Amino acid sequence: MDGGQSGVIVREALPGEDAWALDLAVRVAGDQVPPTRDAAGPLLAVNVERLFAFCRVREHRLLIADREGQPIGFLLLLINFPNEVTGLPEGYVAYMAVVSEERRRGVARALLTAAEAEARRCGMQQMSLIVTEGNEPAIRLYDSLKYVVERTVRCKNL
Ligand SMILES: CC(C)(COP(=O)(O)OP(=O)(O)OC[C@H]1O[C@@H](n2cnc3c(N)ncnc32)[C@H](O)[C@@H]1OP(=O)(O)O)[C@@H](O)C(=O)NCCC(=O)NCCS
């Protein structure tokens, strides 16, 4: 797979890169905390580990953005994941992140474009994901690739 971003290829993870991706996911976990919530670091890390464990035992792809043999970003994709409303199988972006030094260079766009191609190749007709209110880089990324909002999660402090 080649995501098209200059000098960067998107490929499936090599053995051991799951741990690298998990480490990056834990480091950026704070970006996913909505402004309405308090969050404790250790519990956030446990939750990210739980998400990775959930994906590992399902049909998934761990895509790595690679610059000169070094991983610089990842996207964890579920295939044949049942949509929570319709139950129909779809591609689902469980997590993605790019190392901070490589941001705004099109790496996430390359990862998501490659994930869409892989989901399509597997017969998926839709792709979905959840993004946190206030995570502007991610929201703008998904807007730019034409992801539309179809449901929202509401919360109230008690
Ligand atoms: C969100 C994230 C993955 C984006 O990665 P990235 O490689 O920097 O994104 P790209 O360079 O591919 O950006 C593609 C488009 O997204 C939008 N975008 C990305 N980062 C942005 C920012 N900081 N501000 C405004 N728009 C941004 C732009 O439209 C951009 O296109 P442009 O540069 O041509 O204007 C990265 O910021 C990240 O790892 N954040 C922490 C983890 C996270 O929040 N993951 C998302 C979980 S839902």
The ligand as a Gaussian input file, in Angstrom:
#p B3LYP/6-31G(d) Opt

LIG

0 1
 C       -5.553000      13.936000      14.193000
 C       -4.172000      13.520000      13.686000
 C       -4.169000      12.006000      13.477000
 C       -3.929000      14.225000      12.332000
 O       -2.690000      13.757000      11.808000
 P       -1.847000      14.575000      10.710000
 O       -0.929000      13.623000      10.046000
 O       -1.272000      15.774000      11.329000
 O       -2.997000      15.024000       9.676000
 P       -2.768000      15.405000       8.143000
 O       -1.503000      16.166000       8.004000
 O       -2.967000      14.214000       7.300000
 O       -3.967000      16.434000       7.927000
 C       -4.959000      16.239000       6.923000
 C       -5.964000      17.366000       7.066000
 O       -6.587000      17.324000       8.352000
 C       -6.767000      18.660000       8.840000
 N       -5.886000      18.895000      10.013000
 C       -5.002000      18.029000      10.543000
 N       -4.403000      18.581000      11.628000
 C       -4.921000      19.810000      11.762000
 C       -4.696000      20.868000      12.681000
 N       -3.814000      20.758000      13.687000
 N       -5.416000      22.011000      12.553000
 C       -6.307000      22.144000      11.546000
 N       -6.549000      21.176000      10.616000
 C       -5.870000      20.030000      10.731000
 C       -6.399000      19.567000       7.681000
 O       -7.561000      19.712000       6.864000
 C       -5.355000      18.745000       6.988000
 O       -5.165000      19.093000       5.637000
 P       -4.175000      20.319000       5.251000
 O       -2.908000      20.129000       6.032000
 O       -4.002000      20.135000       3.763000
 O       -4.901000      21.560000       5.637000
 C       -3.034000      13.960000      14.655000
 O       -3.213000      15.323000      14.993000
 C       -2.964000      13.131000      15.925000
 O       -2.279000      12.103000      15.969000
 N       -3.665000      13.577000      16.992000
 C       -3.661000      12.827000      18.257000
 C       -4.451000      11.538000      18.170000
 C       -5.866000      11.783000      17.738000
 O       -6.534000      12.731000      18.154000
 N       -6.364000      10.867000      16.879000
 C       -7.692000      10.932000      16.356000
 C       -8.554000      10.043000      17.151000
 S      -10.258000      10.219000      16.631000

